[in-house]
Amino acid sequence: MKPSLRRSGSFALAAALLLPAGHTAAQQQTGLSRYVDPLIGTGNDDQGDTVPGPTRPAGSIHPSPQTLVGSNAGYDKAAPISGFAQLHTQGSGGRTTYGTFLISPQTGAPVFDEATHLSPKADERLAADAYGVTLTRYGIRAEVTPAPFAALYRFTYPSGAPATMVFDVTRKIRGELASAGADVAIDPSTGRIAARVRAKTYWNPAEVDIWMVAQLDRKPTAWGIRSGAKNLPGATSAATPADTQLAAWWQFDAGDKPVMMKVAVSFTSAQRAAELLAEDIPGWDFAAVRRDTAAAWDRELSRATIDGVGDADKRRFYTALYHSAVQPRDRTRDQPVQDRASPHWDDYYTLWDTYHTAIPLMTLLRPDAYRGNVASIVRTFERYGAAHTAFIAGRNYHVGQGGDEVDNVLGEGLIRGVTGIDWPRAAAVLLHNALEERRPRYLIDGWFAVGDRSPEPDNQRAKSGSSTPAFALNDFYAGKLAAAAGQGDLATMLAARSRNWRNVWNADAQSDGYRGFIMPRYPDGRFQDIDPKLGWDGKTYNNVGFYEGTAWVYSYTMLHDLPAMVEAMGGRDRFVERLRHALDANLVDITNEPSFATPWLFSDVGRPDLASYWADRIFRRFTPDAYPGDEDNGAMSSHYVFNRLGLFPKLTTDLFYLHAPHQPLGTITPQGGKPFRVVARNWGPERIYIASATLNGRPLTTPFLRQADIVAGGELRLVLSDKPTRWAMAR
C-alpha cells in the first residue's frame, strides 16, 4: 500500500457516508462446512488461541465476540461478552493484535467502559459461516455472517427499552487502549457511521491507519460521541489524540423486526471501506450472505476429505482444514484502484511458523493462493526494498526469530514444482536477503555470533545457535532460486554457504552421553559454555542461545544437509539411537515449529517404523477441542491435516514422508489437479505401521511420495499393521 494515496481524517469519513447500498442473492448450499466447529482451539496459548467468529477463506474481515480475559484472540468461552470486534489474528503468541472496532449492542443509556457493559451469554452457536449468541444482560440476540471484506449483523432487541449500539474505535484485544489518534463521523440522515484509528502497540510495532464504515438499515433516533472523558450527546464528529478513548453511539427504534447492520473495514481509506461494503453486501439478506460463506468453505474443504470414520473425527479434521485456510488474508481488493491488479496478501504471524507445514499444504491444495502470496511478497520487495518474515496490516516487520524465512517460503514452491510463477523475478527477493539482509558477521565470518543484534527493535530474539542454521537453510533455498534465474556462480556460492551451520557445531559438546551439538559461538570463535538442555522446553520460555529451543532441538534442524548432520552425530546407527533418546526423554518439543519435522527424520535413515510410531504419538497430542500449543496461523492445523492423511512434508525436497493414516480413506483433490486416494482397507486405530504399499498398482518400497504424483491423481494403497514392520527399512 502507498501511504501517500490513503485518504484520512474527516474528509474521507464524510465521503464514505455518502456511498449507497444495494441488494444481493445467493444459492442454498450444504456440505463439509457443517463439520467445522470454531470452538476448537479457542483456549489459551496451550490450546490454540483461535478465533470463534466466522470468516471467509483468506477473508480480510473476521468478526468475533470479545471478552476481557482469555486468549490472544480475545475470547474465553466461560467469560461474559463485551461486544464484537471486526479484525482478529489466529493463533499468535506474544503481544496481542487487532480486536479492532468493537460493536456493543445494549439497551438504555450507552455504556462505554467494557468492564461495565459485559454480558453473560446463552445459546451460543458457532459455525464456519455464522456466529450467534444471546446477551442475557440485555436480552439481545446477536448474529453475524461474513463476506470477504464486510460482515452483516442481525440484532433482535427486546421491547420496552431503548435499542442502543456503542462503537469503540480505539481499543484492541482485552479492552486495551491502542490508539495513536482517531476520528469518527456519524450521518444520522442515512444511518451510517465511519471511523478511523491509527492503531499502535499491535504485534507489529508499526503504527497503521484502519478505517471502518457501518450502515444501519434504519435511521437512528439519537446519537452522540464519547471523546476521552467527555460525553457529547448529539455530536456527529470528533477526533482524539493518542492514548485517548474515542467511541460513538446511536439509538433507534427496533420495532418488531430485527435490526440489520453491515460493516466493512479497510486498510486503505474510509472511501474504500464504503465501496467494499457496497460490493460485498449490497443488500440485507442475511441468509444469502451466509449461504455464500458456506459455499466458499465447502469448496475449500473439498480439497482434502476423509471417510470411514465418525462425525467426531470429521469435526476435528475439517476444523483443522478450516483453520489452515484462514490466514494469510487476501487483501488484494483493499488497495488504491491503480494497485488492485497486483495480489496483496497480508497478516503473516509469522513465516517462521508457517513455512514448515502451512506453506507446503498451500502449495499442494491451493496453488492459486500460493501464487498470489509469492506475487505479493515480490511486489512488497519491489515497492519497499525488503520483504520480511512478518508482514502485518500492510507493514513489514523484521522479526528476529530465526533467519529470513521468506527464502524458505519461495524456495519450497520452486522445489515442489508450482507453476505460473516468475521465478527469476522472485529470485531477486532471496538474493537481496542472501547478500544484504543476513547479519554482517554471518556474511564475513560464517556464523551469527553471541551478542549480535537482530534488526527487531524491541526484543532481540535472534540467537547464535538458532539463527546460524536458519541462515544456512535460507542460503540453500536462495541458491536454488539463483540457479533457476540462471545465476550459476551465485548458486554455487550459496550452496557452499549453506554448510555454514558447521561453524556452530561444537563436536566436543556433550549431553546424556552423546557428543556434538549446535552451540552458540562468540565473535572470537569460542563456543558458549551452556548445558545443551538449557532453553525452551515447551514450558520454560528461556531463549539462552536459541529461539524457542535448545541445543538438542536445533541439532536436528539442518534439513537441507541431512547426510552431513547424520555423520556429525556419529553415523546412521548412532543417529537412530540418539534421536530415540531425544524423543523418549522429551528433549525435543515435537509440537513446536523447530521440531515439527524431527520425528520423521527416522525415515531418512531407513526407520519409517519409528517415524510412524512418533507420528501417532504426535497425533494423540491434538485433543478433540484443542491444539497442543498456539495454532500459529495455520502451522499447527496444517500439521494435523498432514498427519491425519498419512503424509508429512519433507522440506527442501518435492517429497512427503509416509506414515500410517488415521482413517481408511483420505482423498486429496488439489486445485487444478485430479483426485488422489490414500486407501488403508485394514485400517484400525492401533494399526499405526505400514506393512506394504502400492502406488497406482506398483509396489512402493521407499517411505516417500512426490508432490507431482499426488497432483497427477491416482491411488496409494496401504496395508497396515499393529506391530512394527520392515517395510522400507534400510537393510
N, C-alpha and C positions, 0 to 999 in steps of 0.2 A: 504494500500500500504506500502511496505517496502522501505524506503528511500535508504537503503544500496544496493538495487537491481536496482535502477534507473541509467540510463546512462545519462551523461551530457557532456556539452562542445563540442568542435569541432569534437572529435572522433565520438560521437553519431550522430551529424549532418551530417558528411561526410558519415557515414554508411547509413543513411536514404536516401541520394541522390542516392544510387546505387540500391535500390529496384525497381523492374519492375512494369509496369502497364499491364492491360489486357482488357477484354470485358465482357459485360453483356446484358441481355434482360429481358423484363417483359411483362405481360399480361395487356391489357387495362381494367380498371375497373372504374365504376362510382358509386356514391352512396351518402350517407348522408354527406360526406365531402364537397359537393358542397354548403352546407348551412353555412359553417364556414366563419366568417368574422373576420380576425385577427386585423382589425382596432378597434374593440370593446375593450374598456378598455385601450387604448394606451395613455390616458391622464395622468395627474399628480397623486399625492397621493390621491386626492379626486375622482379619476375616474378609477383607476385600476393599472397603472404602468405595463401594459402588453407589450408583445413583438410583433411587427408587422411581423417579419420574420417567415419563416416556420421551423418546426422541426418534428421529428417522435414522436410517443407516448413514453414518458420517454427517448427521444433521448438525446445523450450526446452533440452533436454539435447543435447550434441554430443560424445559420447565420441570420443577420438582419441589416437593414440600421441604420446609426448613424447620429445624429445631435448634435450640440454643446450646445443646450438648450433643455429643456423638462424634461421628467420624469426620474426616476431612471433606466428605461430600455434604456435610451439614445436616445429617439426619440420624436420628436414633428412634428405632421403631417403638420404644417404650416411652418416649418423651412427648410432651404436648407440642403442637404445631404453631409456629408464629406466622406462617404465610407461605407464599410460593415464589421462589426466585426463578429467573429465566435462563441463567447460564451456570453450568457446572463443569467440573472435570472429574474424570472417573479414575479412582484407584491411585491417586497421587499421594505420596507421603510428604512429610515436612510441612512447609508453610502452606496455608490454605489459599485457594484461588476461587474467584467468582462467588456464587451466591448473590449475583447482581440483580438489582431492580426487584425488590421484594414487593409482592402484592398481598395485602392483608385484608380479606373480606371481614367486615364487622357489622354490628348493629349499634345504633345510638351514636353518641358523640365520638369523633375519631380519637384513637389512642395511638401514639407514635412510638413509645418505648416498647420494644419487643417483649421484654420481660413482663410487661403489664397487659399485653393482649394475647398471651399464649392460650391455646385452647386444647383441651383433651379431644380425642378423636374417636370415631366409631365407624364401623362398616367401611374400612379402608379396602379399596380394590386396586390392585396393581396389575398392569399388563403391558405388553410391548407397545400397544397403540393408544393407551389412555391411562389416566390415574383418576381415582375418585375417593373422596373421604367426606365424612360429616364432622364439622367442627361443632362439638356438642355445647361449648360455651355460648355459641351464638345461634345454634340450630340451623346452620347454613350447610347445604350440600354443595361441595366444590368439586368440579371435574375439569380436566384439561386433556386435550389431544393435540399433537404437534404436526406441523408441516416442516419443510426443511429450514426455513428461517423465521417462521411465525408460529404462534400457538393460539388455539381457540379455547377460551374458558367458558364454562357454564356454571352459574351460581344460582341456586334455588334458596331464596331468602324466606324466613318466616314472616308472617303478617304481624302487625301490631307494633313494630319498631322501625325507626329509620334505617334504610339499607345504605350502608357506608362501605367505602373502599379506600384504603390508605396505600400510597405508593412510596416506599422508602428508596430514595435514589442513591444514597451514599454508603450503604452497608455492604458487607460481604459475609462469608460463612461465619456462623456462630454469632451473628449480630455485631461484628466489629465494624467500627467506623473506618472506611478505607477510601478516602476521597482527597484529591489534590485540587478540588474545585468542582462545582456542579451547577447546573441550571435546569429550570423546568418551566413549561408553559402549558396552560390549560385553555382550551377553547370550549366554553360551555355551550355555544350555539350548535356545535357539531358533536359534542361528546367525545372529544379527542384530547389526549394528553401526550406531550413529547418531553423527553428529559435527556440530559447528558451528564455523565460523571467522568471525571479524569481519575481513573482508578489507580490506586497505589497500594503498596505492601501486598501485592499478589506474589505468587510463586516466582514469577519473573519480576525482578526488581524494576523493570522499565515501567514508567507511567504511560497509560494508554487511554484515549478517549473512547467511550462506548455510549451509543445512543439507543433510546427506546421510544417507540411510538405505540400507544394503546388506543383502541377505538371501542367505544361503548355502543350498544345497539339502541340507545335512547339518550335523551338529553339529561344531564344532571340537574337537580333542583337546588343544590347548594354545593359549595366548593371552597377551597382555601389551601393555604400553604403553611408548612412549619419550616421556619428558617432559623437554624440554631435553636435558641430557647424561645423564640417568638412565634406565637400563633397569629396567622394573618387570614382570618375569615374573609372570603370574598376576593382575595388576591388571585390573579391569574398568571403571574410570572414572578420569578425570583432567581437570584444567583447567590451562591455561598462560596467563601474562600476555602482553602484547605482545612481539613480536620474539623469541619463544621457540618452537622447533620442538615440534610435537605429532604423534605418529604412533601407530598401533595395529597389531597383527598377530595373526594366528591361524594355526594349523596344523591339518591334518585328514587323514583317511585318504582318499587319492584313489581307491584301488582300481582296478578295471578300467574304470570309467565316467568320462566327462568330468565335471569339476566345474562346476556351474552356479551363477551368482551374478547377482542383479539389483540395480540401483542406481537410486535416484531422487534428484533434487536439488530443493530448494525455496528460494525467497527469502522465504517466509512463516513456516515453523516446521518443526521435526522431525516433528511430527504430520502436517502436510500432506504432507511428503515421503513418509511411510509410506502415507498414503492414496493419493497419486498412484502409488506403487509397486503397490499392490493394484489400482487402477483400470486402469492401463496394461498391466501384465504380471501377471495373476493366476496364471498357470501357469508352466511351464518349457519350453514348446515353442519352441525357437529358430527352427525353420523357419517356424512360423506368424507370429512377430513379423516375421521377415524378409520373408515374403510380404506382410504388411500394409504394410510400409515401401515395398516395390517398387510395390505397387498405388497408394499415395499419390503416389509420384513419377511413375508412369505417367499418372495423371490430370493432374498438374501440367504435365508436359512435353507433353501432347497439345494444350495451348492454342496452341502455335506449332510447326509442323513444316516440314521441308524435304525435298524429293525431287529426284531426278535427279542426285545427287552420291554419291560413295562413302562408305564407313564412316568414313574418316578425317575427312571434313568433318562428318559427323553426330556423331562423337565430340566434335569441337570445339564444335559448335553446342549440343548437348544438355547438355554440361557447363557451358557458359556460362549456359544457361537454368536449369539446376540451381542454380548459384551465385547467380543473380538472385533465387531464392526462399528462400534460407537465412535471411536477415535482412531486416528486424527480426523478432523472435521473439514468437510469440503465447503470452503467459503468463497468459491470462485465467483458466484453471483454478487457477493458483497464487496464489490470493488468499484472504483470510478469507471464510467462507461467505457473509456478507452482501454481499460485493462482486462475486461471481462472475457476476452478470448483466451487469456492465459490462465491455466489452472492455479488455484491458490488454496492450498491445504494448510491447516493450522492446528495448533494445540498438540505439540509433541512433548509429552511429560515422561520420560524423555527417550530419545533414540537409544540411549544406553540400555534402557529396559527392553524396548520393543524389537531390536534387531535380532534377538535370539529366537523368537517364536512368532511374534505378530507379523513381522515383515515377511518371513518365509510363507506364512499362511496366506497373506495378502497376495504374494506373487503366484501362489497356486490357485486360490479360489477367486480372487478379484484382481486379475491383472490390469484391468482398466483403472482401478483405484491406484494400483502401484504405479502405473504410467503417469497418472495425474500427480502423485506425490513426487516422483522424480522430476517431472517438468516444473513443479512448484519449487522444489529445492534448487534446481538450476536457475530458475528465474530469481529467486531470493539472492543467490550468489551474484548473479549478473547485475542486480539492482543495488545491492548493499556492499558488495565486495567480500561477503562471507555468508556461509550457511552453516549454522551451528547446531549442536546436539539438541538443544531445546529451542523451539520456535513457538511462542505462546502469545496469543492475542495480537498476531501480526508483528511480533518483535523477536529478534534474535536474542539468545541468551547462551553465552559460552560457559556451560556448567563444567566444573572440574571433576566429574565423576570417574572418567577413565581416560579415553582418548578423544579422537574425532570420529564419532560413530556414524556421522553422515557417510563416511567412506564405506562402512560395512553395509549400510542400507542400499547404497547404489551398487556396490560390488556383488552382493547376493543376487540381485536381479540379473546382472550381466552373466554371472556364472550359471544361473538357473535357466537362462535362455529366454527371458522375457523379451518379446519382440515389440517393435513400434517405438523404440527409444533411440534418440540421437546420442549414442554412446560417446563419440568423440567430443561432443559438446558437454556431456555430463562429466567427462574426464577432467575438464578444466577445474571443476569443484575439488576433486580429490587431489589433483596435482598442486593446487593452491594450498590445500591443507598440508600436504606432504612437504612442500618446500617453504611454507611461510608460517603455518599455524602450529606445527609441532614446537615444543618449547626449545629455546636456543641450545641448551645443553644436550638435548637429545640429538639435535642436528649436528652438533660438533663432536660430542664425546660418545654418543650412542646410548645414553640412558637418561631417564628423568631422575634427578637426584633428590635426596632428602633435603628439605628446605626450599626447593624450587617452588615458585608460586604459580598457581594456575591463574588464568585470567578472570576467574569468577570473583566479583568484587566483594562479596560479603561472607564467604565461607570457603577457605582454602582447602578443598576436599581432595584434590588430585594428590596422589601419593606415589612415591618411587616404585614400590612393589607392585602396584596395580596399573599405573599409567605406562610404565615401560613396556610390559607385554601388550597393553592396549594399543600403543603407538606401533608396535611391531606388526600386530594384526592389521591395523589401518594401512600400513605400508604394503602388506600383501595384497589387499584389495586395490589400493591405488596403483600398484604395479600391473594388475590385471586390466584396469581401465586404460592405463598408459599404453599397454600392448594393443588394446582394441582401437586406440586413437592413432596407432602407427608410430608411437614414440618408443622405439625399441631400446634405446640407450637408457631412458628413464625407467623403463620397465625392468631392465637388468639391474640397475642401481637399487630400485625399490625392493626387488626380490632379495637382493643381498641384505638390505637394511631390515627386512622383515625378520631376520635372525637376531636382531638386537636384544631380544628377550634374554639371550645367553649372557648379556652383560650384567644382568641382575640375578643370575643363577649362582648361588653360593654352594659349591659342591661339598663344602665342609659342614654346612649347617645340618643339625641332627634333631630328630624328634621321634620318640617311641621306637627307637632302633632303626629308623630309616634316615638315609643320608641324601642331601641335595635338595634345596628348596629355592624358589624365588624369594629373594630377600631385598629389602630396601638398601640403597647404596648411597654413601655420602659423595659430595663433589670431588673429594680427594681420592676416591676409589675404595675406601674402606666400606665393608658391609656393616649395616646397623645390627647391633647385637641384641636381638629380641627373640623371645620364645616364638617358634613358628605357629603356636596355637593362639597367640595374642591377637585380639582384634574382634571383628564382628563374628558372632557365633549364632546369629538368628535371634538372640535375646539382648545381648550386651552390645550397645552401639559404641564401638571403640575403634576409631579409624587410625590405629597406630601402624603406619607404613603401608596401609592398604585401604581402599574404599570399599566398605561393606564386605570385608573378607579378612582372611589370614594368609600366612604363607602356605598352609595346607590347601586352602581354597584356590589361590592363584597359581599354584604349581601345576594345576591341571587345565589351564586356560589357553595354552598355545595350540589352538585347534588347527591352525594353518601349517604347523610344523610337527605333526604327531610323531613321526619316526624318531626325530631328534629328542622330543620330550620323553618318549619311552626309553630311549637309550640313556638319557641323562638320569633316569631313575633306576638304571641297572638292568635294562632289558625286559623282554616280554614277561617272563615268569615273575620277576620281582615286581614289575609294574602291576600285574594282576593281584599279587599278594598285598601290595601296598594300598591299592585302590579299595580292595575288600576291607582292609583295616580302617581306612579313612571313613568309609561309609558305615561300617558296623559300629565304629566308635563315635559317630556323629561329629566328625571333624570337618565335614562338608555340609553346608546348609543347602540341601538339594532343592529347596523351593525358593531360593534367591537367585537372581539372574546370572551372576558369575558362574554358578554351578548347575545351571539348567541342563547343560549337555554332559556333565561329568559322568553320570551313571552309564550313559550309552557308550562311553569310551571302551567298555568291555568288548563291544562288538568289533572295534578297530584292532583288537589284539586276539581275535578268534574265540571270544567267550560270550556269544549272544545269549546264552542261557542266563548268565549273570545280569546282562542288560535287561532281559525280560523280568527277572526277579525284582530288580530295583524299579523298573517301570511300574510294576504292580504296587510296590511299596509306596511310590510317589502318588500313584492314582488314589490310593486309600487316604491320602492326606487331604484330598478335596472332599469335604463333608457335603451332605445334601444341601446345606444352606450357606456355606462359606468357602472362601478360598484360603489357602494356608499362608496368608500374608496379603500385602497390598495387591490389588488386581493389576495395577500398573499399566493402565491404558491399553489393555488388550494382551499384555505379555502373559499374565497368568491364565487368562481364559483361553488363549491360543494354545498354551501348554496343555491344558485339559483336553481341548479338541483333538490335538495330535495324539496324545496319549490314549485317548478313548478309541481312536480309529486304528491304532496299532502302528503308527508312524511317528518319527521324530526327526526334525531337520538336522542334517549333518552339515553344519556351517562350513563355509569355504569350498563347498562342492555342490554339484547338482543332485545330490543323493538325499534320501531319507533312510534313517535306521528303521529296521523292522523289529517289532516285538509282538507278543500276543495281543490281539484286540480285546475289547471288553464287551462285545456283543457278537451275535452270529453273522451279522451283515452290516457293513458300512459302505455307503456309496458316495463317491466324490464326483461331482459334475462341475469342473472348473468353468468359469465364464469363457465361452468360446470353445470349450473342449467337449469331449464325449464322456459318458458315464464310466467310472472305474469302480469296480466292486471288490471289496475285501471280504471274502467268504470264509467262515470257520464253521463248518457244518456240525462239528462235535464240540462246539464252544460250551464252556461252563465256567462259573466264577473262579473255580480253583484250577482251571487248566490255563496256566499262565506261561507255558513254554511252547515253542514251535517245534513240532516233530518233523514236518516236511512242508514244502511249499512248491507251488507251480505258478508261473506267470504266463497267462494265456496258453495253458496246457503244457508248457515246457518246464522241466524241473529248475528250481531256483536254489542255488547252493551257497549263496552269499547273503548276509543279513542286511542288504541294501536294495533300494529301489530308486530308479532315476525319475526325476520330475517329468521328463519327456514321456516316460512310459505311462505315468498317471494321466497326463493331459491328453495323450493319444486315445485313452479309453481302453477297456479290457477288464481282465479279472485276475486278481491274486487269490488263489485258493490255498487255504492253510489247513493242516491237521495239527491239533493242539494236544498237549499232554499236561498232566498234573505233576509230572516229575521232570527234572532236567533231562535234556536230550543232547545228542551230539550233532544236531543239525547245524550246519555252517560253522562248526567248531574247527579251529586250527588243529591240524593233525600233528 
